[in-house]
């Protein structure tokens, strides 16, 4: 199982709620990714957002910069909001990162958890489903073929068009991010693409039917069983002392839940919710190394995971806290998880 980290580039806020300099957060991100590489983590994923909460609207630019300060770690999106992007341009950008990084680029395509990119780039939300379906199919075709002839509803046609540059890898790894809809699971299985489930609340066991459904669909469409890959993306944070970590990190996490919640009509986030999520049946992987190891292995056993993505910067905690959490993940958690899995 691959072990890595996902981030959205959450901004830092001062006590008055003002955003601190975005450039500072971007420089911190590069230092954090460099540490992940040094610690031997398998991959890093960076989200795309168009809100004041986040410093990153163009993850491709940050990942290209990260390619110059890393040597081993895979670099990808988490996610590329494909519905409001041009698949031709997405492929070109990640093929360029792939060349810069000596074959370490990948794409995770999704519809995104926010809708700001639709009006920003001139798309209609009534086309929410058809945009993603059409563009994902085009991206898959571009990834396989250098010359493209194609016609769809939401983009000008392509007639024997050469798409350059090509990736250094024969094909870029393309994952599909799934929130919880059976239709998304079937589409990914039909196209032969790996899936990563965002499990950020409730009891993770509730997702098991979707994992089973994906496997059944994968078999139905006749794909090679050995190529099947499934992952989870879960909110994580680590400290040497579980309670001290929770006390220090909770204000940042709750503040972000409330920023998002205000636009969605959620009630204020409360400490009991946080503590319940950190419990054995909760979706938050937050605590000391031993607690995290147990929960990650539990998820791997339950779902048959080939990838675990620790989403680690929710709420924009201080850089020093993030660096400590990354260090614990890389030195205390990942080795023990790998050791346990190697004994199976």
C-alpha positions in Angstrom: 0.0 0.0 0.0 1.3 3.5 -0.9 1.4 6.0 1.9 1.3 9.7 1.1 -0.1 13.1 1.9 -2.7 15.4 0.4 -3.0 19.1 1.0 -5.2 21.9 -0.3 -2.8 24.7 0.6 -5.1 26.1 3.3 -4.2 29.7 4.1 -3.2 30.9 7.5 -5.4 33.5 9.2 -4.5 36.0 11.9 -6.6 36.5 15.1 -8.8 39.0 13.3 -9.6 36.5 10.5 -7.4 38.2 7.9 -5.5 36.0 5.5 -1.7 36.0 6.0 0.6 36.4 2.9 -0.1 33.7 0.3 3.5 33.7 -0.8 4.6 32.6 2.6 2.2 29.6 2.5 3.4 28.6 -0.9 7.0 28.6 0.3 6.0 26.6 3.3 4.3 24.1 1.0 7.6 23.5 -0.9 9.5 22.9 2.3 6.8 20.5 3.4 6.9 18.5 0.1 10.7 18.4 0.3 10.4 16.9 3.8 8.0 14.3 2.5 10.4 13.3 -0.2 13.3 13.1 2.2 11.2 10.8 4.5 10.5 8.4 1.7 6.7 8.9 1.4 5.2 7.6 -1.8 3.1 10.5 -3.1 1.9 14.0 -2.6 -1.4 15.4 -3.9 -2.4 19.1 -4.1 -5.9 20.4 -4.5 -7.3 23.1 -6.7 -9.6 25.7 -5.1 -10.8 29.2 -6.0 -11.7 30.5 -2.5 -10.1 32.8 0.1 -9.5 29.8 2.3 -6.8 28.4 0.0 -3.5 29.5 -1.4 -3.6 27.2 -4.5 -5.8 27.7 -7.5 -3.1 26.4 -9.9 -1.6 23.2 -8.4 0.3 22.5 -11.6 2.5 25.5 -11.0 3.3 24.4 -7.4 3.9 20.8 -8.4 6.3 21.9 -11.2 8.2 23.9 -8.5 8.1 20.9 -6.2 9.7 18.7 -8.9 12.9 20.8 -8.6 13.3 20.2 -4.9 12.3 16.5 -4.8 13.7 13.4 -6.4 11.5 10.4 -5.5 8.0 11.3 -4.4 5.1 11.1 -6.9 3.5 14.5 -7.6 -0.1 14.9 -8.5 -3.4 16.8 -8.1 -5.9 16.2 -5.3 -8.0 17.0 -7.2 -8.0 18.6 -10.7 -11.5 20.0 -11.1 -11.9 18.5 -14.6 -15.4 19.7 -15.2 -14.2 23.3 -15.5 -10.9 22.6 -17.0 -9.7 21.8 -20.6 -8.5 18.1 -20.7 -6.0 19.0 -23.5 -4.4 21.7 -21.2 -4.6 19.4 -18.2 -2.7 16.7 -20.0 -0.1 19.1 -21.3 0.5 20.6 -17.9 1.0 17.2 -16.2 3.0 15.8 -19.1 5.3 18.8 -18.6 5.5 18.1 -14.8 6.2 14.4 -15.7 9.2 15.5 -17.9 10.5 17.9 -15.3 10.2 15.3 -12.5 11.7 12.3 -14.5 8.4 10.4 -14.6 6.7 11.2 -11.3 3.5 13.0 -12.3 0.0 11.8 -11.9 -3.5 13.2 -12.1 -6.5 12.8 -9.8 -9.6 14.0 -11.6 -12.7 15.0 -9.8 -15.7 17.3 -9.8 -14.4 19.2 -6.7 -16.2 19.9 -3.5 -16.9 23.6 -4.3 -18.6 25.2 -7.3 -16.6 28.5 -7.7 -14.7 27.3 -10.7 -17.9 26.9 -12.8 -18.9 30.6 -13.1 -15.2 31.6 -13.0 -14.5 29.7 -16.2 -17.9 30.2 -17.8 -19.6 26.9 -17.2 -23.2 26.2 -16.3 -23.9 24.1 -13.2 -26.8 22.4 -15.0 -24.1 20.6 -17.0 -22.4 19.4 -13.8 -22.7 15.7 -14.7 -22.2 15.8 -18.4 -19.1 18.1 -18.2 -17.2 15.7 -16.0 -18.2 12.5 -18.0 -17.3 14.0 -21.3 -14.0 15.6 -20.2 -12.8 12.5 -18.3 -13.4 10.4 -21.4 -11.4 12.9 -23.5 -8.6 13.0 -21.0 -8.3 9.2 -21.0 -8.2 9.2 -24.8 -5.5 11.9 -24.9 -3.5 10.0 -22.4 -3.4 7.0 -24.7 -3.2 8.6 -28.1 -0.8 11.3 -29.5 -3.2 12.4 -32.2 -6.8 13.0 -31.4 -10.0 13.2 -33.4 -12.9 13.9 -31.1 -16.2 15.7 -30.9 -18.3 16.5 -27.9 -20.9 18.9 -26.5 -18.8 21.2 -24.2 -15.5 21.7 -26.2 -14.6 22.5 -29.8 -13.9 19.4 -31.8 -10.4 18.0 -32.4 -9.5 16.8 -35.9 -6.3 14.7 -36.0 -4.8 17.1 -33.5 -1.3 16.5 -32.2 -1.2 16.8 -28.4 2.2 17.8 -27.1 4.4 17.4 -25.0 3.9 13.7 -24.3 4.5 12.4 -20.8 7.8 10.6 -20.0 5.7 7.7 -18.7 4.0 5.8 -21.4 0.7 6.9 -19.8 0.1 9.3 -16.9 -1.5 7.6 -13.9 -5.1 9.0 -13.8 -7.1 8.4 -10.6 -10.8 9.3 -10.1 -11.8 11.0 -6.9 -15.2 9.7 -5.6 -17.3 11.2 -2.9 -19.9 8.5 -2.6 -22.1 8.1 -5.7 -22.5 4.7 -7.4 -22.5 6.3 -10.8 -19.0 7.7 -10.3 -17.8 4.2 -9.2 -19.2 2.5 -12.3 -17.7 5.2 -14.6 -14.3 4.8 -13.2 -14.5 1.0 -13.3 -15.7 1.1 -16.9 -12.8 3.2 -18.0 -10.3 1.0 -16.1 -9.3 3.9 -13.8 -8.3 3.6 -10.1 -10.5 5.3 -7.5 -9.8 7.3 -4.3 -12.7 7.8 -1.9 -12.9 10.9 0.2 -13.9 9.7 3.7 -14.0 12.8 5.9 -16.9 12.1 8.2 -19.1 9.4 9.7 -18.1 5.8 10.1 -15.7 4.7 7.4 -17.3 1.2 7.4 -20.3 2.8 5.7 -18.2 3.1 2.5 -17.5 -0.6 2.2 -20.5 -1.3 -0.1 -19.1 1.2 -2.6 -15.7 -0.4 -2.5 -17.4 -3.8 -3.1 -19.4 -2.3 -6.0 -16.3 -0.9 -7.6 -14.7 -4.3 -7.5 -17.8 -6.0 -9.0 -17.9 -3.4 -11.8 -14.2 -3.8 -12.4 -14.7 -7.5 -12.9 -17.8 -7.0 -15.0 -15.9 -4.8 -17.5 -13.2 -7.5 -17.8 -10.3 -5.6 -16.4 -7.1 -7.3 -15.1 -7.6 -8.0 -11.4 -3.9 -7.3 -10.8 -4.4 -3.7 -12.0 -7.2 -2.8 -9.6 -6.3 0.1 -7.2 -8.4 1.7 -4.5 -7.4 4.5 -2.1 -8.9 6.7 0.6 -8.3 10.3 1.4 -8.9 11.1 5.1 -8.3 14.0 7.4 -5.2 13.4 9.4 -2.9 15.0 11.9 -0.3 13.6 14.2 1.5 14.5 17.4 3.7 12.8 20.0 0.9 13.2 22.6 -2.6 12.5 21.4 -4.5 14.8 23.7 -2.0 17.7 23.4 -2.2 17.4 19.6 -6.0 17.4 19.7 -6.1 20.5 21.9 -3.6 22.4 19.8 -5.1 21.4 16.4 -8.8 21.6 17.1 -9.2 25.4 16.9 -7.7 25.4 13.3 -9.8 22.5 12.2 -13.0 23.8 13.7 -12.4 27.3 12.2 -12.2 25.8 8.7 -15.2 23.6 9.2 -17.1 26.7 10.2 -15.8 28.7 7.2 -17.1 26.0 4.8 -20.2 25.4 6.9 -21.4 29.0 6.8 -21.8 28.8 3.0 -23.6 25.4 3.3 -25.9 26.1 6.3 -24.1 23.8 8.7 -24.3 24.4 12.5 -21.1 25.4 14.2 -18.5 22.6 14.5 -18.2 21.4 18.1 -15.4 19.7 20.1 -17.6 16.5 20.7 -17.8 16.0 17.0 -14.0 16.3 16.7 -13.4 13.8 19.5 -16.0 11.4 18.1 -14.3 11.6 14.7 -11.0 10.7 16.4 -12.6 7.6 18.0 -12.2 4.1 16.7 -15.2 4.3 14.5 -14.7 7.9 13.3 -13.2 9.1 10.0 -10.5 11.4 11.6 -7.1 9.8 11.7 -5.7 12.2 14.4 -3.6 11.2 17.4 -0.3 9.7 18.2 1.6 7.2 16.1 0.1 4.1 17.6 -3.5 5.3 17.2 -2.8 6.3 13.6 -1.1 2.9 12.8 -4.1 1.0 14.1 -6.6 3.1 12.2 -4.7 3.0 8.9 -4.3 -0.8 9.1 -8.0 -1.1 10.0 -9.0 0.8 6.9 -6.6 -1.3 4.8 -8.0 -4.5 6.1 -11.6 -3.3 5.6 -11.2 -1.9 2.1 -8.2 -3.7 0.6 -6.5 -0.4 0.0 -3.6 0.1 -2.3 -3.2 3.8 -1.3 -3.7 5.9 1.8 -3.7 9.7 1.5 -3.4 11.7 4.7 -5.0 15.1 4.2 -3.0 17.1 6.6 -3.4 20.9 6.4 -7.1 21.4 7.0 -7.6 24.8 8.6 -4.1 26.1 7.9 -2.3 25.0 11.1 1.2 26.6 11.6 4.0 25.4 9.4 5.9 24.1 12.5 3.0 21.9 13.5 2.6 20.6 10.0 6.3 19.7 9.7 6.1 17.8 13.0 3.0 15.9 11.8 4.8 15.0 8.5 7.9 13.9 10.4 5.8 11.6 12.6 4.0 10.2 9.6 7.2 9.5 7.8 9.4 8.2 10.6 6.9 6.5 13.1 3.7 5.6 11.2 4.7 4.7 7.7 7.5 2.3 8.6 5.3 0.4 11.1 2.4 0.2 8.6 4.6 -1.1 5.9 6.2 -3.6 8.3 2.7 -4.9 9.4 1.6 -5.2 5.8 4.8 -7.0 4.8 4.0 -9.8 7.3 0.6 -10.6 5.7 
